[in-house]
Amino acid sequence: MSDPLRRIDALVEEDALPTLQVRRQLRLAAGLTQAEVAGAIGVKRLAVARWEAGATQPHRGNRRAYAHLLRLLAAKHPEATIEGAPNEG
């Protein structure tokens, strides 16, 4: 299976998370801050910062919510799911 297909499969799985770079690109493409993402999920901003940096991984309930948010953002901003796409801000 090619890399793009694997990335798409990963975005569709219920609690699969895209790469660190794509997580950030999706948030930025949507014009969201880490604090806004954190508020939607019910965690502190620092948790989202750590998830984006790869320092920690979200626990099961938060992971499902975060993955769901990222899937919705990917549907709205498919260009942000491309590795190496330029980041804004």
C-alpha positions in Angstrom: 0.0 0.0 0.0 1.4 3.4 -0.9 2.2 6.1 1.8 -0.8 8.3 0.9 -3.2 5.4 1.3 -1.7 4.5 4.7 -2.0 8.1 5.9 -5.7 8.1 4.8 -6.3 4.8 6.5 -4.8 6.2 9.7 -7.0 9.3 9.6 -10.1 7.1 9.3 -9.4 4.7 12.2 -11.3 5.8 15.2 -8.4 6.6 17.5 -5.5 6.7 15.1 -3.6 10.0 15.0 -1.8 11.5 12.1 1.9 12.4 12.3 3.0 15.2 14.6 3.5 17.6 11.7 0.1 16.9 10.2 -1.6 17.4 13.6 -0.1 20.9 13.8 -0.8 21.6 10.1 -4.5 20.7 10.6 -4.8 23.0 13.6 -3.2 25.9 11.9 -5.1 25.4 8.6 -8.3 25.7 10.7 -7.0 28.8 12.4 -7.2 27.2 15.8 -4.9 27.8 18.8 -3.7 25.0 21.0 -5.9 26.5 23.8 -9.0 26.3 21.5 -8.3 22.6 20.7 -7.6 21.9 24.4 -10.9 23.6 25.4 -12.9 21.5 22.9 -11.4 18.3 24.1 -11.4 19.2 27.8 -7.7 19.3 28.6 -5.1 22.0 29.3 -3.3 23.7 26.5 0.0 22.2 27.6 -1.5 18.7 26.9 -2.1 19.7 23.3 1.3 21.2 23.0 2.9 18.0 24.3 0.7 15.9 21.9 1.9 18.0 18.9 5.5 17.8 20.0 5.3 14.0 20.6 6.3 14.3 24.2 3.2 12.5 25.3 0.2 10.7 23.8 -3.4 11.4 24.7 -5.1 8.8 26.9 -8.0 6.7 25.5 -10.9 9.1 25.9 -8.9 12.2 25.0 -7.3 10.3 22.1 -10.7 9.4 20.6 -11.8 13.0 20.9 -8.6 14.4 19.5 -8.6 11.9 16.6 -12.2 12.8 15.8 -11.4 16.5 15.8 -8.4 15.9 13.5 -10.5 13.8 11.1 -13.0 16.6 10.8 -10.3 19.1 10.2 -8.7 16.8 7.6 -12.0 16.7 5.8 -12.2 20.5 5.7 -8.5 21.0 5.0 -7.2 18.0 3.0 -4.1 20.0 1.9 -3.0 20.1 5.5 -2.6 16.3 5.6 0.3 16.4 3.2 3.7 15.8 4.9 6.0 18.7 4.4 3.2 21.2 3.5 4.1 24.7 4.6 2.9 25.8 8.0 1.3 29.1 8.7 2.0 31.1 11.8 
